[in-house]
Amino acid sequence: MTQDIRILMCAPDHYDVDYVINPWMEGNIHKSSRERAVEQWEKLYGIIKEYATVDLVTPQKGVPDMVFTANAGLVLGDNVVLSRFYHPERQGEEPFFKEWFEENGFTVYELPKDLPFEGAGDALFDREGRWLWAGYGFRSELDSHPYIARWLDTEVLSLRLIDNRFYHLDTCFCPLANGYLLYYPQAFDSYSNRLIEMRVPEERRIIVEEPDAVNFACNAVNINDVVIMNKITHDLEQSITDKGFKVIQTPLTEFLKAGGAAKCLTLRVTEPILDDVHANVTVTSRVIKMEGHLLDSGLMNRALDVVVKEGGSFKVLNFDLGVERQSPSTAEVRISAPSVEVMDDIISLLIDLGAMSLPEKESDANLETVVKAGVSPDDFYVTTIYPTEVRVNGYWERVNNQRMDGAIVIEETEEGFTASCKLLRDLEVGEKVVIGVEGIRTVRSPQSREQRNQTQEFSFMSGGVSSERRVELLVEQIAWEMRHIRDQGGKVAVVAGPVVIHTGGSEHLSRLIRDGYVQCLLGGNAIAVHDMEQSIMGTSLGVDMRKGTPVSGGHRHHLKVINVVRRAGSITDAVNKGLVTKGIMYECVKNNVPFSLAGSIRDDGPLPDTQMDLIKAQEDYSRLLKGTDMIIMLSTMLHSIGVGNMTPSGVKMVCVDINPAVVTKLSDRGSVESVGIVTDVGLFLSLLTQQLDKLTNRYQLSVN
C-alpha cells in the first residue's frame, strides 16, 4: 500500500438518480439498483485501499450525488478550493464538504457564489505536478481559473469542453504517471487540442476512441503505475499496458447512469507541491461596451452567444436598459478567454456587431509597417462590410473604401490622417497597417423600435432565405424598390450566370436593361456567350429555346458565336455591325449600360471582352459597383460571392438561385439588407417584369 496517497470517498447510502443535470441521467430516474450500486462501490473501495489510504466523508440525505467526491473541491498541499456547483441540485453538498476539509486541517478557499467551479471533476493535475489542466464550458466557468492559479500557486492550462456528454474534464481526460495522458480529443475544441499537443509529446498521448469514451474509460483513477477503471475494450487495455501500466477493471454501470465512474467517485487529497511551480494562467479578460436597442434587436444575445461559441466566458458588469420606446440601451460586459489569440478572435467578432473594446484607458489603434509588398504584418485587423472607424492620434477616422477581407492602411496627410481598406495584394512597402483590435469600432445604425415594429406595404426584407411560397410577395417588394431607385436616379447592378439564358430569362432581363432598371451588368464569359448564341442561333447550349429540344450540331453553336464576335473585334462591334440584334448584351450596348465579364479556367474562346486576368477583373467589378444601391444576383455562386465580399454594408442585395446552399452562403455574409430567394431564376425575372408593369400602370392611372 502507498500510505502517503490519500483518497476521499463517500459511501452510496443515499445514492440514486433523482434528477437530470447531464445527458446520462436522462431516462434513468430511479432506475439505478441500490444493491448493485453498493456492491460496485465497495469493490472499487476495496481495490483502491490496496494502493492508497481511503478517507470517508459521511453521506447525507437529500444530496444523492455526494457519492461523487471528485466534485468536493480541488486540493493542493494543505489548501483546497471548494466547489461552487452549477446546478442547484448539487449545491447542498457544499457545506458538508467544507466541514470535512476544515476538520481535516485544510485551508478552504471559496469562490464567489455566482462563479461555478466543480472541483477535481473539472481540474486535474499533471501527475508530475508541473501544471493543472482546468476544464470549462459546461459546469465550470473560465473566470474561476485565475482564482485557482493564485490560491494554489500553480500554472493553469484551460481546456474547453464542447460535447455535453463529457460535461466534466475527468469524463474525457486522465493524466497518468510519467507524463502520459489518456484522453478523448473530440471532446475538446481545436485550441484546446493544440494546447494538449504542445504540452504532451505524441508518444505519451493515449487516444481513446468513442466506444470506450462513452463507457467513461477516461474516468479512471491512477495511482503510480496502476490504472483503475470501468470495463474497456481489449485494444485500449493493450494500449495502456504497453505504456507500462497495470490496468484493473471493475464494473461501475450503476454510476454511469448518473454520469460518473471510478474517478468521479474519488478525490485525491494528497497532491504534492513542487517548489519550482508557481502561479501562471493564460486567461485574459477585456471589457466591451455595446449601445443600441440591445434586447429587442437581439444584439445582446447574439454578442453573448459569440463569446460562448468562440470559447470565452462573460460577466455583464453594467446594463442600462432604455426606459422609453426610443431610448437606446448600453451594456458593459467583461469577456474572458483562455489566451490572447482566442480573445482577439472574440473581440473581432464583437466589433463586427458594433461593440467597442474598452481598455483601461482609451487608446489609439496599433500600427505596423509593411516590409514586403503584398504582405501585411501579422495579426492585422481583417475588415468587414460594416462602416468602420479607427482611432488615430486621439481622433476617430472613418475608413474609406469599406469592404470585406481587407486591411486598414493609415496614411498621414497635410490635413491629418486618412484610413482606407486595401486588399493584401495592394499593400506597399512603408504603409502603416492596423493590427490587433485596439482603437477599432464599427458603426451600426440600428432601427428604432417603431421602425422594426411597423408594417409597411413595401419594405425591403431583413436578411434571410425565403422559399418558393413567398416568391410573389418578395418580387412585389423588390419591384417597388427598383422602381424607387430608378426614379431617384440610383443604381442597380445585376450579377448574372448563364442559367438566366437556359431558363428563358434573357427576354426579361433584356427588358429590365432597356427600361432603365439596370445600370451595370457583371458576369462571366458564359452569360454573354449563351445570350448571343440565343440571339444569333436561337439556341442556348445547343438547345432550341422555343421547343426545348437539342438541335443537330448544337453543341458547336457557342463556339461559332465566339468566333463571330472575335472576328468582329468585340461585343460592341458585333452589335453595331448588326451581327447581334437582340438579347442582354445587345441591350447593354444600345442603352450604354456598362458590363464586365470575368473569365475562368473553363472558358471557351474566350470572348474578346472577357478579362482573363483575375486581379484586373476584380478591380473592374469593384469600379462598376461604386455607388450601387441594389445588387441582384442571378444564379451564379462564385461571381455573387465575389461581389458580396467587395460590397459594403448598406447596399440592398437579392440572391436568386434554385440551390438553397447558394442563397444561404450569401445571407451568411451578415448584411441585414439582403434576402435570398430559392426559386427558378427565369420564373423570378418573369414575375419581376410583370410586377414592374403593374407599378407603371398604377403610376399612369394616378397621373391621369
For each residue, the residues with C-beta under 8 A, 3 or more apart:
1: 49 50 51 52 53
2: 5 51 52 223 224
3: 52 53
4: 270
5: 2 51 52 53 223 268 270
6: 52 53 54 55 268 269 270
7: 48 52 53 54 55 221 266 267 268 269
8: 54 55 56 57 69 72 100 266 267 268 269
9: 41 45 48 54 55 56 57 69 265 266 267
10: 56 57 58 59 66 67 68 69 265
11: 38 41 56 59 67
12: 15 34 37 38 41 59 67
13: 59
14: 59 60 61 62 63 64 66 67
15: 12 32 34 37 41 59 64 65 67 255 258
16: 30 32 34 64
17: 25 28 29 30 31 32 64 257 258
18: 29 30 64 89
19: 25 29 89
20: 25 26 29
21: 25 87 89 90
22: 25 164 167 258 259
23: 26 164 165 167 259
24: 28 165 256 257 258 259
25: 17 19 20 21 22 28 29 257 258 259
26: 20 23
27: 31
28: 17 24 25 31 32 257 258
29: 17 18 19 20 25
30: 16 17 18
31: 17 27 28 257
32: 15 16 17 28 36 37 254 255 257 258
33: 36 37 254
34: 12 15 16 37 38
35: 38 39
36: 32 33 39 40 253 254
37: 12 15 32 33 34 40 41 254 255
38: 11 12 34 35 41 42
39: 35 36 42 43
40: 36 37 43 44 250 251 252 253 254 255
41: 9 11 12 15 37 38 44 45 67 255 265
42: 38 39 45 46
43: 39 40 46 47 250 251
44: 40 41 47 48 228 250 252 262 265
45: 9 41 42 48 49 54
46: 42 43 49 50
47: 43 44 50 51 228 248 250
48: 7 9 44 45 51 52 54 221 223 228 266
49: 1 45 46 52 53 54
50: 1 46 47
51: 1 2 5 47 48 223 224 226
52: 1 2 3 5 6 7 48 49 223
53: 1 3 5 6 7 49
54: 6 7 8 9 45 48 49
55: 6 7 8 9 104 269
56: 8 9 10 11
57: 8 9 10 66 69 72 96 97 100
58: 10 96
59: 10 11 12 13 14 15 66 67
60: 14 63 66 92 93 96
61: 14
62: 14 92
63: 14 60 66 90 92 93 96
64: 14 15 16 17 18 67 258
65: 15 68 71 89 90 93 258
66: 10 14 57 59 60 63 69 93 96
67: 10 11 12 14 15 41 59 64 255 265
68: 10 65 71 121 255 258 260 264 265
69: 8 9 10 57 66 72 97 265 266 267
70: 119 120 121 168 170 260 263 264 265 266 267
71: 65 68 83 85 90 93 118 119 120 121 168 264
72: 8 57 69 82 83 93 97 100 101 119 120 267
73: 80 81 82 83 97 101 108 119 120 267
74: 80 81 83 117 119 120 123 132 148 152
75: 79 80 106 120 267 268 269 270 271
76: 79 80 125 152 154 271 273
77: 152 271 272 273
78: 105 106 107
79: 75 76 106 107 109 151 152
80: 73 74 75 76 101 106 107 108 109 269
81: 73 74 109 110 111 117 119 147 148 151 152
82: 72 73 94 97 98 101 108 109 110 111 119
83: 71 72 73 74 93 94 97 117 118 119
84: 91 94 110 111 112 113 115 116 117 118 144
85: 71 88 89 90 91 93 94 116 118 139
86: 90 116 118 138 139 140
87: 21 90 91
88: 85 91
89: 18 19 21 65 85 92
90: 21 63 65 71 85 86 87 93
91: 84 85 87 88 94
92: 60 62 63 89 95 96
93: 60 63 65 66 71 72 83 85 90 96 97
94: 82 83 84 85 91 97 98
95: 92 98 99
96: 57 58 60 63 66 92 93 99 100
97: 57 69 72 73 82 83 93 94 100 101
98: 82 94 95 101 102 108 110
99: 95 96 102 103
100: 8 57 72 96 97 103 104
101: 72 73 80 82 97 98 104 106 108
102: 98 99 105 106 108
103: 99 100
104: 55 100 101 269
105: 78 102
106: 75 78 79 80 101 102 269
107: 78 79 80
108: 73 80 82 98 101 102
109: 79 80 81 82 147 151
110: 81 82 84 98
111: 81 82 84 115 117 144 147
112: 84 115
113: 84
114:
115: 84 111 112 141 143 144 147
116: 84 85 86 139 140 141 144
117: 74 81 83 84 111 122 123 140 141 144 147 148
118: 71 83 84 85 86 121 122 139 140 168
119: 70 71 72 73 74 81 82 83 122 123 267
120: 70 71 72 73 74 75 123 124 170 267 268
121: 68 70 71 118 139 168 169 170 264
122: 117 118 119 134 135 136 139 140 168 169 170
123: 74 117 119 120 132 133 134 135 140 148 169
124: 120 132 133 169 170 173 174 175
125: 76 129 131 132 133 154 175 271
126: 129 130 131 132 133 175 179
127: 175 176 177 178 179 180 222
128: 177 178 179
129: 125 126 271 272 273 274 277
130: 126 155 274 277
131: 125 126 154 155 156 157 199 277
132: 74 123 124 125 126 148 149 152 154 155 156 157
133: 123 124 125 126 157 159 169 173 175
134: 122 123 140 144 145 148 156 157 158 159 169
135: 122 123 140 158 159 160 161 168 169 173
136: 122 140 141 142 144 145 158 159 160 161 313
137: 140 160 161 162
138: 86 161 164 167 168
139: 85 86 116 118 121 122 167 168
140: 86 116 117 118 122 123 134 135 136 137 144
141: 115 116 117 136 144 313
142: 136 145 158 283 312 313 336 337 338
143: 115 146 147 283 285 313 315 336
144: 84 111 115 116 117 134 136 140 141 147 148
145: 134 136 142 148 149 156 158 281 283
146: 143 149 150 156 281 283
147: 81 109 111 115 117 143 144 150 151
148: 74 81 117 123 132 134 144 145 151 152 154 156 281
149: 132 145 146 152 153 154 155 156 279 280 281
150: 146 147 153 279
151: 79 81 109 147 148
152: 74 76 77 79 81 132 148 149 279
153: 149 150 273 277 278 279
154: 76 125 131 132 148 149 277 278 279 280
155: 130 131 132 149 277 278 279 280 281
156: 131 132 134 145 146 148 149 280 281 282 283
157: 131 132 133 134 195 199 282
158: 134 135 136 142 145 192 281 282 283 338
159: 133 134 135 136 169 173 188 192 195 196 338
160: 135 136 137 188 189 191 192 311 338
161: 135 136 137 138 166 167 168 169 172 187 188
162: 137 187 188 189
163: 166 172 186 187
164: 22 23 138 167
165: 23 24 171 187 214
166: 161 163 171 172 184 187 213
167: 22 23 138 139 161 164 171 259
168: 70 71 118 121 122 135 138 139 161 171 264
169: 121 122 123 124 133 134 135 159 161 172 173
170: 70 120 121 122 124 173 174 218 219 263 264
171: 165 166 167 168 187 216 218 219 259 264
172: 161 163 166 169 183 184 187 188 208 213 218
173: 124 133 135 159 169 170 181 182 183 184 187 218
174: 124 170 181 182 183 218 219 220 222 263
175: 124 125 126 127 133 180 181 182 222
176: 127 179 180 181 182 206 222 227 243 245
177: 127 128 180 222 224 225 245
178: 127 128 204 244
179: 126 127 128 176 200 201 204
180: 127 175 176 177 204 205 206 243 245
181: 173 174 175 176 196 200 204 205 206
182: 173 174 175 176 206 208 217 218 220 227 240
183: 172 173 174 187 196 205 206 207 208 218
184: 166 172 173 187 207 208 209 210 213 218
185: 188 193 196 207
186: 163 210 213
187: 161 162 163 165 166 171 172 173 183 184 213
188: 159 160 161 162 172 185 192 193 196
189: 160 162 192 193 311
190: 193 194
191: 160 194 195 311 338 339 341 342
192: 158 159 160 188 189 195 196 338
193: 185 188 189 190 196 197
194: 190 191 197 198
195: 157 159 191 192 198 199 338
196: 159 181 183 185 188 192 193 199 200 205
197: 193 194 200 202 205
198: 194 195
199: 131 157 195 196
200: 179 181 196 197 204 205
201: 179 204 205
202: 197 205
203:
204: 178 179 180 181 200 201 243
205: 180 181 183 196 197 200 201 202
206: 176 180 181 182 183 236 239 240 243
207: 183 184 185
208: 172 182 183 184 212 213 217 218 236
209: 184 212 213 236
210: 184 186 213 214
211: 214 215 233
212: 208 209 215 217 232 233 236
213: 166 172 184 186 187 208 209 210 216 217 218
214: 165 210 211
215: 211 212 230 231 232 256
216: 171 213 219 229 230 252 256 260 261 262
217: 182 208 212 213 220 229 230 232 236
218: 170 171 172 173 174 182 183 184 208 213 263
219: 170 171 174 216 229 230 260 261 262 263 264
220: 174 182 217 227 228 229 230 261 262 263
221: 7 48 227 228 229 262 263 266
222: 127 174 175 176 177 226 227 228 245
223: 2 5 48 51 52 226 228
224: 2 51 177
225: 177 244 245 246
226: 51 222 223 245 246 248
227: 176 182 220 221 222 240 245 246 247 248
228: 44 47 48 220 221 222 223 248 250 262
229: 216 217 219 220 221 232 247 248 249 250 261 262
230: 215 216 217 219 220 249 250 251 252 253 256 261 262
231: 215 249 251
232: 212 215 217 229 236 237 247 249
233: 211 212 236 237
234: 237 238
235: 238 239
236: 206 208 209 212 217 232 233 239 240
237: 232 233 234 240 241 247 249
238: 234 235 241 242
239: 206 235 236 242 243
240: 182 206 227 236 237 243 245 247
241: 237 238 244 245 246 247
242: 238 239
243: 176 180 204 206 239 240
244: 178 225 241
245: 176 177 180 222 225 226 227 240 241
246: 225 226 227 241
247: 227 229 232 237 240 241
248: 47 226 227 228 229
249: 229 230 231 232 237
250: 40 43 44 47 228 229 230 262
251: 40 43 230 231
252: 40 44 216 230 255 256 260 261 262 265
253: 36 40 230 256 257
254: 32 33 36 37 40 257
255: 15 32 37 40 41 67 68 252 258 260 261 264 265
256: 24 215 216 230 252 253 259 260 261
257: 17 24 25 28 31 32 253 254
258: 15 17 22 24 25 28 32 64 65 68 255
259: 22 23 24 25 167 171 256 264
260: 68 70 216 219 252 255 256 264 265
261: 216 219 220 229 230 252 255 256 264 265
262: 44 216 219 220 221 228 229 230 250 252 265 266
263: 70 170 174 218 219 220 221 266
264: 68 70 71 121 168 170 171 219 255 259 260 261
265: 9 10 41 44 67 68 69 70 252 255 260 261 262
266: 7 8 9 48 69 70 221 262 263
267: 7 8 9 69 70 72 73 75 119 120
268: 5 6 7 8 75 120 271
269: 6 7 8 55 75 80 104 106
270: 4 5 6 75
271: 75 76 77 125 129 268
272: 77 129
273: 76 77 129 153 277
274: 129 130 277
275:
276:
277: 129 130 131 153 154 155 273 274
278: 153 154 155
279: 149 150 152 153 154 155
280: 149 154 155 156
281: 145 146 148 149 155 156 158
282: 156 157 158 338 339 340
283: 142 143 145 146 156 158 336 337 338 339
284: 336 337 339 340 343
285: 143 334 335 336 337
286: 334 335 343 347 357 358 359
287: 317 332 333 334 335 357 358
288: 303 332 333 335 347 350 355 356 357 358
289: 330 331 332 355 356 358
290: 294 299 300 303 330 331 333 353 354 355 356
291: 294 328 329 330 331 354
292: 297 299 328 329 354 444 446
293: 296 297 299 322 328 329 446 447 448 449 452
294: 290 291 297 299 300 328 329 330 331
295: 298 300 321 329
296: 293 449 452
297: 292 293 294 446 447 452
298: 295 301 302
299: 290 292 293 294 302 303 353 354 446
300: 290 294 295 303 304 329 331
301: 298 304 305
302: 298 299 305 306 353
303: 288 290 299 300 306 307 333 350 353 355
304: 300 301 307 308 314 333
305: 301 302 308 309
306: 302 303 309 310 346 349 350 353
307: 303 304 310 312 313 314 333 335 346 350
308: 304 305 312 313 314
309: 305 306
310: 306 307 337 342 345 346 349
311: 160 189 191 337 338 342 346
312: 142 307 308 335 336 337 338 342 343 346
313: 136 141 142 143 307 308 335 336 337
314: 304 307 308 333 334 335 336
315: 143 333 334 336
316: 319 331 332 333
317: 287 332 333 334
318: 330 331 332
319: 316 329 330 331 332
320: 329 330 331
321: 295 329
322: 293 326 327 328 329
323: 327
324: 327
325: 448 449 450
326: 322 448 449 450
327: 322 323 324
328: 291 292 293 294 322 446
329: 291 292 293 294 295 300 319 320 321 322
330: 289 290 291 294 318 319 320
331: 289 290 291 294 300 316 318 319 320
332: 287 288 289 316 317 318 319 358
333: 287 288 290 303 304 307 314 315 316 317
334: 285 286 287 314 315 317
335: 285 286 287 288 307 312 313 314 343 346 347 350
336: 142 143 283 284 285 312 313 314 315
337: 142 283 284 285 310 311 312 313 340 342 343 346
338: 142 158 159 160 191 192 195 282 283 311 312 342
339: 191 282 283 284 342 343
340: 282 284 337 343 344
341: 191 344 345
342: 191 310 311 312 337 338 339 345 346
343: 284 286 312 335 337 339 340 346 347
344: 340 341 347 348 379 436 437
345: 310 341 342 348 349
346: 306 307 310 311 312 335 337 342 343 349 350
347: 286 288 335 343 344 350 351 355 357 437
348: 344 345 351 352 381 382 437
349: 306 310 345 346 352 353
350: 288 303 306 307 335 346 347 353 355 357
351: 347 348 354 355 356 357 437 440 441 442
352: 348 349 384 386 442 670
353: 290 299 302 303 306 349 350 442 444
354: 290 291 292 299 351 386 441 442 443 444 446
355: 288 289 290 303 347 350 351 441
356: 288 289 290 351 441
357: 286 287 288 347 350 351 437 438 440
358: 286 287 288 289 332 362
359: 286 362 363 438
360:
361:
362: 358 359 391
363: 359 391 438 439
364: 391 392 393 394 438 439
365: 381 390 391 392 408 410 434 436 438 439 440
366: 434 435 436 438 439
367: 410 432 433 434 435
368: 377 380 432 433 435
369: 377 430 431 432 433
370: 373 375 376 377 427 428 429 430 431 432 433
371: 375 377 429
372: 375 429
373: 370 427 428 429
374: 424 425 426 427
375: 370 371 372 424 427
376: 370 380 407 424 427 433
377: 368 369 370 371 380 433 435
378: 435
379: 344 435 436
380: 368 376 377 407 408 433 434 435
381: 348 365 407 408 434 435 436 437 440
382: 348 405 406 407
383: 388 399 402 403 404 405 406 407 408 421
384: 352 388 404 442 649 670
385: 402 403 404 647 648 649 669 670 671
386: 352 354 402 442 443 444 648 649 670
387: 398 399 402 442 443 648 649 650
388: 383 384 398 399 402 408 440 441 442 443
389: 396 397 398 399 419 440 441 442 443
390: 365 396 397 399 408 410 419 434 439 440
391: 362 363 364 365 394 395 396 397 439 440
392: 364 365 395 397 410 417 419 439
393: 364 416 417
394: 364 391
395: 391 392 416 417
396: 389 390 391 441
397: 389 390 391 392 410 416 417 418 419
398: 387 388 389 419 443
399: 383 387 388 389 390 402 408 419 420 421
400: 418 419 420 421
401: 406 420 421 422
402: 383 385 386 387 388 399 421 648 649
403: 383 385 406 421 622 645 646 647 648
404: 383 384 385 644 645 646 669
405: 382 383 423 645
406: 382 383 401 403 421 422 423 424
407: 376 380 381 382 383 421 422 423 424 427 433 434
408: 365 380 381 383 388 390 399 419 420 421 422 433 434 440
409: 419 420 421 422 427 431 432 433 434
410: 365 367 390 392 397 417 418 419 432 433 434
411: 417 418 419 420 431 432
412: 416 417
413: 416 417 418
414:
415:
416: 393 395 397 412 413
417: 392 393 395 397 410 411 412 413
418: 397 400 410 411 413
419: 389 390 392 397 398 399 400 408 409 410 411 434
420: 399 400 401 408 409 411
421: 383 399 400 401 402 403 406 407 408 409
422: 401 406 407 408 409 426 427 431
423: 405 406 407 426 427
424: 374 375 376 406 407 427
425: 374 615
426: 374 422 423
427: 370 373 374 375 376 407 409 422 423 424 431 433
428: 370 373 431
429: 370 371 372 373
430: 369 370
431: 369 370 409 411 422 427 428
432: 367 368 369 370 409 410 411
433: 367 368 369 370 376 377 380 407 408 409 410 427
434: 365 366 367 380 381 390 407 408 409 410 419 439 440
435: 366 367 368 377 378 379 380 381
436: 344 365 366 379 381
437: 344 347 348 351 357 381 440
438: 357 359 363 364 365 366
439: 363 364 365 366 390 391 392 434
440: 351 357 365 381 388 389 390 391 408 434 437
441: 351 354 355 356 388 389 396
442: 351 352 353 354 384 386 387 388 389
443: 354 386 387 388 389 398
444: 292 353 354 386
445:
446: 292 293 297 299 328 354
447: 293 297 451 452
448: 293 325 326 451 452
449: 293 296 325 326 452 453
450: 325 326 453 454
451: 447 448 454
452: 293 296 297 447 448 449
453: 449 450
454: 450 451
455:
456: 459
457:
458: 476 477 480 481
459: 456 477
460: 477 478 481 652 673 675
461: 464 466 474 477 675
462: 672 673 675
463: 667 670 671 672 673 674 675
464: 461 667 675 676
465: 660 663 664 667 675 676 677 678
466: 461 470 471 474 675 676 677 678
467: 470 678
468: 471 678 679
469:
470: 466 467 473 474 677
471: 466 468 474 475 677 679 683 684 687
472: 475 476 687
473: 470 476 477
474: 461 466 470 471 477 478 675 677
475: 471 472 478 479 684 687 688 691
476: 458 472 473 479 480 691
477: 458 459 460 461 473 474 480 481
478: 460 474 475 481 482 632 654 688
479: 475 476 482 483 688 691 692 694 695
480: 458 476 477 483 484 695
481: 458 460 477 478 484 485 630 652
482: 478 479 485 486 492 517 630 688 692
483: 479 480 486 487 517 692 695 696
484: 480 481 487 488 490
485: 481 482 488 490 491 492 629 630
486: 482 483 489 490 492 516 517
487: 483 484
488: 484 485
489: 486
490: 484 485 486 629 630
491: 485 519 520 627 628 629 630
492: 482 485 486 517 518 519 628 629 630 631 632
493: 518 519 520 521 522 624 625 628 630 631 632 643
494: 509 512 518 520 521 522 631 632 633 634
495: 522 523 631 632 633 634 636 639 640 643
496: 500 509 521 522 523 527 584 634 635 636
497: 500 523 524 526 527 634 635 636 637 639
498: 501 502 524 526 527 529 530 540 541
499: 502 503 505 634 635 636 681
500: 496 497 503 505 506 509 527 531 584 634 635 681 682 685
501: 498 505 506 527 530 531 533 534 540 584
502: 498 499 530 540 541 543
503: 499 500 635 680 681 682 683
504: 507 545 682 686
505: 499 500 501 508 509 634 681 682 684 685 686
506: 500 501 509 510 531 534 583 584
507: 504 510 511
508: 505 511 512 682 685 686 688 689
509: 494 496 500 505 506 512 513 518 584 634 685
510: 506 507 513 514 582 583 584 586 587
511: 507 508 514 515 689
512: 494 508 509 515 517 518 685 688 689 692
513: 509 510 517 518 521 584 587 588 591 593
514: 510 511 587 590 591
515: 511 512 692
516: 486 591
517: 482 483 486 492 512 513 692
518: 492 493 494 509 512 513 521 593
519: 491 492 493 593 628
520: 491 493 494 593 594 595 596 624 625 628
521: 493 494 496 513 518 584 588 593 594 595 596
522: 493 494 495 496 595 596 598 621 624 625 639 643
523: 495 496 497 526 527 528 595 596 597 598 636 639
524: 497 498 527 597 598 599 600 603 610 636 639
525: 528 529 597 599 600 603 604 605 606 607 610
526: 497 498 523 529 530 603
527: 496 497 498 500 501 523 524 530 531 584 597 636
528: 523 525 531 532 571 584 585 595 597 607 609 610
529: 498 525 526 532 533 558 561 562 604 605 607
530: 498 501 502 526 527 533 534 540 541 558
531: 500 501 506 527 528 534 535 583 584 585
532: 528 529 535 536 561 565 571 574 580 583 585
533: 501 529 530 536 537 539 540 541 557 558 561
534: 501 506 530 531 537 538 539 540 545 583
535: 531 532 580 581 582 583 585 586
536: 532 533 561 564 579 580
537: 533 534 554 557 560 561
538: 534 544 545 546
539: 533 534 542 543 544 545 551 554 557
540: 498 501 502 530 533 534 543 545
541: 498 502 530 533 554 555 558
542: 539 550 551 553 554 555 556 557 558
543: 502 539 540 548 549 550 551 554
544: 538 539 547 548 549 550 551 554
545: 504 534 538 539 540 548
546: 538
547: 544
548: 543 544 545
549: 543 544
550: 542 543 544 554
551: 539 542 543 544 554 557
552:
553: 542 556 557
554: 537 539 541 542 543 544 550 551 557
555: 541 542
556: 542 553 559 560
557: 533 537 539 542 551 553 554 560 561
558: 529 530 533 541 542 561 562 604
559: 556 562 563 604 605
560: 537 556 557 563 564
561: 529 532 533 536 537 557 558 564 565
562: 529 558 559 565 566 604 605 606 607
563: 559 560 566 567 605
564: 536 560 561 567 568 574 579
565: 532 561 562 568 570 571 574 579 580 607 608
566: 562 563 569 605 607 608
567: 563 564
568: 564 565 573 574 577 579
569: 566 573 574 608
570: 565 573 574 608 609
571: 528 532 565 574 575 580 585 589 607 608 609
572: 575 576 589
573: 568 569 570 576 577
574: 532 564 565 568 569 570 571 577 579 580
575: 571 572 578 579 580 585 586 589 590
576: 572 573 589
577: 568 573 574
578: 575 581
579: 536 564 565 568 574 575
580: 532 535 536 565 571 574 575 583 585 586
581: 535 578 586
582: 510 535 586
583: 506 510 531 532 534 535 580 586 587
584: 496 500 501 506 509 510 513 521 527 528 531 587 588
585: 528 531 532 535 571 575 580 588 589 595
586: 510 535 575 580 581 582 583 589 590
587: 510 513 514 583 584 590 591 593
588: 513 521 584 585 591 593 594 595
589: 571 572 575 576 585 586 592
590: 514 575 586 587
591: 513 514 516 587 588
592: 589
593: 513 518 519 520 521 587 588
594: 520 521 588 624
595: 520 521 522 523 528 585 588 609
596: 520 521 522 523 611 617 620 621 624
597: 523 524 525 527 528 606 607 609 610 611 617
598: 522 523 524 610 611 614 617 618 620 621 639 642
599: 524 525 603 606 610 611 612 614 617
600: 524 525 603 638
601:
602:
603: 524 525 526 599 600 606 610 612
604: 525 529 558 559 562
605: 525 529 559 562 563 566 610
606: 525 562 597 599 603 610 612
607: 525 528 529 562 565 566 571 597 610
608: 565 566 569 570 571
609: 528 570 571 595 597
610: 524 525 528 597 598 599 603 605 606 607
611: 596 597 598 599 616 617 620
612: 599 603 606 617
613: 616 617
614: 598 599 617 618
615: 425 618 619
616: 611 613 619 620
617: 596 597 598 599 611 612 613 614 620 621
618: 598 614 615 621 622 642 646
619: 615 616 622 623
620: 596 598 611 616 617 623 624
621: 522 596 598 617 618 624 625 642 643 646
622: 403 618 619 625 626 646
623: 619 620 626
624: 493 520 522 594 596 620 621
625: 493 520 522 621 622 628 631 643 646 647
626: 622 623
627: 491
628: 491 492 493 519 520 625 631 647 651
629: 485 490 491 492 651 652
630: 481 482 485 490 491 492 493 651 652 653 654
631: 492 493 494 495 625 628 643 647 651 652 653 654
632: 478 492 493 494 495 654 656
633: 494 495 636 639 640 643 644 653 654 655 656 657 666
634: 494 495 496 497 499 500 505 509 656 657 681 684 685
635: 496 497 499 500 503 656 657 658 662 681
636: 495 496 497 499 523 524 527 633 639 640
637: 497 640 641 657 659 662 665
638: 600 641 642
639: 495 497 522 523 524 598 633 636 642 643
640: 495 633 636 637 643 644 655 662 666
641: 637 638 644 645 665 666
642: 598 618 621 638 639 645 646
643: 493 495 522 621 625 631 633 639 640 646 647
644: 404 633 640 641 647 653 666 669 671
645: 403 404 405 641 642 669
646: 403 404 618 621 622 625 642 643
647: 385 403 625 628 631 643 644 651 653
648: 385 386 387 402 403 651
649: 384 385 386 387 402 671 673
650: 387 673
651: 628 629 630 631 647 648 671 673
652: 460 481 629 630 631 673 674
653: 630 631 633 644 647 666 671 673 674 675
654: 478 630 631 632 633 674 675 677
655: 633 640 662 663 666 667 674 675 676 677
656: 632 633 634 635 663 676 677 679 681 684
657: 633 634 635 637 660 662 663 676 677 678 681
658: 635 678 679 680 681
659: 637 662 663 678
660: 465 657 663 664 678
661: 664 665
662: 635 637 640 655 657 659 665 666 676
663: 465 655 656 657 659 660 666 667 676 677 678
664: 465 660 661 667 668 676
665: 637 641 661 662 668
666: 633 640 641 644 653 655 662 663 669 674 676
667: 463 464 465 655 663 664 674 675 676
668: 664 665
669: 385 404 644 645 666 674
670: 352 384 385 386 463
671: 385 463 644 649 651 653 674
672: 462 463
673: 460 462 463 649 650 651 652 653
674: 463 652 653 654 655 666 667 669 671
675: 460 461 462 463 464 465 466 474 653 654 655 667
676: 464 465 466 655 656 657 662 663 664 666 667
677: 465 466 470 471 474 654 655 656 657 663 684
678: 465 466 467 468 657 658 659 660 663
679: 468 471 656 658 683 684
680: 503 658 683 684
681: 499 500 503 505 634 635 656 657 658 684 685
682: 500 503 504 505 508 685 686
683: 471 503 679 680 686 687
684: 471 475 505 634 656 677 679 680 681 687 688
685: 500 505 508 509 512 634 681 682 688 689
686: 504 505 508 682 683 689 690
687: 471 472 475 683 684 690 691
688: 475 478 479 482 508 512 684 685 691 692
689: 508 511 512 685 686 692 693
690: 686 687 693 694
691: 475 476 479 687 688 694 695
692: 479 482 483 512 515 517 688 689 695 696
693: 689 690 696 697
694: 479 690 691 697 698
695: 479 480 483 691 692 698 699
696: 483 692 693 699 700
697: 693 694 700 701
698: 694 695 701 702
699: 695 696 702 703
700: 696 697 703 704
701: 697 698 704
702: 698 699
703: 699 700
704: 700 701
